Every structure is written in C-alpha cells, then in structure tokens.
Amino acid sequence: MAGSRTTEKIIWLADCYSLAKRFPDPVTWLALLHLKKRPSNAELNPFYYWLWMEIWKAAQNEQQIEAL
C-alpha cells in the first residue's frame, strides 16, 4: 500500500514539474494550484507553497540551461 502512495506522489510531482515548464510567470503557476475556495488560515500550509515554488524554479532553471 505504501508503495502505491509513494508512486502516486512521484507521478504528481512529475506532472507538476512538466506543467511548471509551461508557465514562465510564478503568479499564474501558483494560481493554478491554489484551491478555488480559500481555506481558513489554520488550514493553510506554507510548505505546499514552498514546494510548488521549488518545482517551478527547477523547471525554469532547466529551460535556461537548455537555452544555453
């Protein structure tokens, strides 16, 4: 069971990464991932924003390297 959850997380991260490569603007990128209904402050988890931005930065850095 734990193996399939780990696999799902890896696939989700890969999907996020490939999607992030298509959006050069981080605000647009975060808007796509943000929930439609704004959760309460107690439900907000800054880790997810950090993770999403790290995925976006990695995707943008790869594109800059390919351009060189």
KOLTI-619682 format. One record per residue (C-alpha): residue in one letter; x, y, z; residue number from 0. Coordinates in steps of 0.5 Angstrom, whole numbers, plus 500, padded with zeros to 3 digits. Layout:
<recs>
+------+-----+-----+-----+-----+
| rest |  px |  py |  pz |  nr |
+------+-----+-----+-----+-----+
|    A |   X |   Y |   Z | NUM |
...
+------+-----+-----+-----+-----+
</recs>
This chain:
<recs>
+------+-----+-----+-----+-----+
| rest |  px |  py |  pz |  nr |
+------+-----+-----+-----+-----+
|    M | 500 | 500 | 500 |   0 |
|    A | 506 | 505 | 502 |   1 |
|    G | 509 | 503 | 495 |   2 |
|    S | 503 | 506 | 491 |   3 |
|    R | 502 | 512 | 495 |   4 |
|    T | 510 | 514 | 494 |   5 |
|    T | 509 | 512 | 487 |   6 |
|    E | 503 | 517 | 486 |   7 |
|    K | 507 | 522 | 490 |   8 |
|    I | 512 | 522 | 485 |   9 |
|    I | 508 | 522 | 479 |  10 |
|    W | 504 | 528 | 482 |  11 |
|    L | 511 | 532 | 483 |  12 |
|    A | 513 | 530 | 476 |  13 |
|    D | 506 | 533 | 473 |  14 |
|    C | 507 | 539 | 477 |  15 |
|    Y | 514 | 540 | 474 |  16 |
|    S | 512 | 539 | 467 |  17 |
|    L | 506 | 544 | 468 |  18 |
|    A | 511 | 549 | 471 |  19 |
|    K | 515 | 549 | 465 |  20 |
|    R | 510 | 552 | 461 |  21 |
|    F | 509 | 558 | 466 |  22 |
|    P | 514 | 563 | 466 |  23 |
|    D | 510 | 567 | 471 |  24 |
|    P | 510 | 564 | 478 |  25 |
|    V | 504 | 568 | 480 |  26 |
|    T | 500 | 564 | 474 |  27 |
|    W | 503 | 558 | 477 |  28 |
|    L | 501 | 559 | 484 |  29 |
|    A | 494 | 561 | 482 |  30 |
|    L | 493 | 554 | 478 |  31 |
|    L | 495 | 550 | 484 |  32 |
|    H | 491 | 555 | 489 |  33 |
|    L | 484 | 552 | 492 |  34 |
|    K | 478 | 555 | 489 |  35 |
|    K | 475 | 556 | 496 |  36 |
|    R | 480 | 560 | 500 |  37 |
|    P | 481 | 556 | 507 |  38 |
|    S | 482 | 559 | 513 |  39 |
|    N | 489 | 561 | 516 |  40 |
|    A | 489 | 555 | 520 |  41 |
|    E | 489 | 550 | 514 |  42 |
|    L | 494 | 554 | 510 |  43 |
|    N | 500 | 550 | 510 |  44 |
|    P | 506 | 554 | 508 |  45 |
|    F | 510 | 548 | 506 |  46 |
|    Y | 506 | 547 | 500 |  47 |
|    Y | 507 | 554 | 497 |  48 |
|    W | 515 | 553 | 498 |  49 |
|    L | 514 | 546 | 495 |  50 |
|    W | 511 | 549 | 489 |  51 |
|    M | 515 | 555 | 488 |  52 |
|    E | 521 | 550 | 488 |  53 |
|    I | 518 | 546 | 483 |  54 |
|    W | 517 | 552 | 479 |  55 |
|    K | 524 | 555 | 480 |  56 |
|    A | 527 | 548 | 478 |  57 |
|    A | 523 | 548 | 472 |  58 |
|    Q | 525 | 555 | 470 |  59 |
|    N | 532 | 553 | 471 |  60 |
|    E | 532 | 547 | 467 |  61 |
|    Q | 530 | 552 | 461 |  62 |
|    Q | 535 | 557 | 462 |  63 |
|    I | 540 | 551 | 462 |  64 |
|    E | 537 | 548 | 455 |  65 |
|    A | 537 | 555 | 452 |  66 |
|    L | 545 | 556 | 453 |  67 |
+------+-----+-----+-----+-----+
</recs>
